[in-house]
Amino acid sequence: MGQPESRENRGAEQSELPPGQRLQRGWPVTHYGPVPKFKPDRWEFRVFGATADGEKHCWSHQDFSALPFSSVVADLHCVTKFSMLGAEWGGVPASAILALAPPAPDATHVMVWAEYGFSSNLRLADFASERTLFATHKDGELLTAEHGFPLRLVVPHLYAWKGPKWVRGIEYMTADRRGFWEERGYHNIGDPWSEQRYSYQEEPGDGPEL
């Protein structure tokens, strides 16, 4: 999907670590469940829910591969307490999807859907960040299957579970609801700088209304 840009302008400075994190050399493989088999002729990316026109929008693998490609140098902070700094992620920016299939005016959140029905919820503002990216590459190389090929979401300012591997689509929502890990005790927002790891740390307004 796309071609990586030159790394000549990659930033030289590394970020400091969020509280409770440790620097990781290399990239461990962490996920729940098996690695899905990629079948390009059956792969489809969908945008649905509270869209501006009320319609579902779909891209085949070939069509998604033709969308605008950009890159961002960003860290990855895993809730298991390792951090990988200064990776160059390449792929389709979330802003491109928002422009092609905009949400309805009353949409406030996004549910990111991945293989096997896995899901992760985000505030629309977090999804719309200029650094949020549907990544196909890391450091100029295609992602491996174990790391999310053909598509994973990268949301650099949140813990990595908020950016699922093997993404298949997004659902615009007019009210928040918890995703897979959020239903199992993880924090609804997941800001690593505030160390928002678990749901018991949530303040009023952090999670969906009961």
Secondary structure by P-SEA (a helix, b strand, c coil): ccccccccccccccccccccbbbbccbbbbbcccbbbbbcccbbbbbbccccccbbbbbcaaaaaacbbbbbbbbbbbcccccccccccccccaaaaaaaccccccccbbbbbcccccccccccccccccccccccccccccccccccccbbbbbcccccccccccccbbbbbcbbbbcccccccccccccccccccccccccccccccc
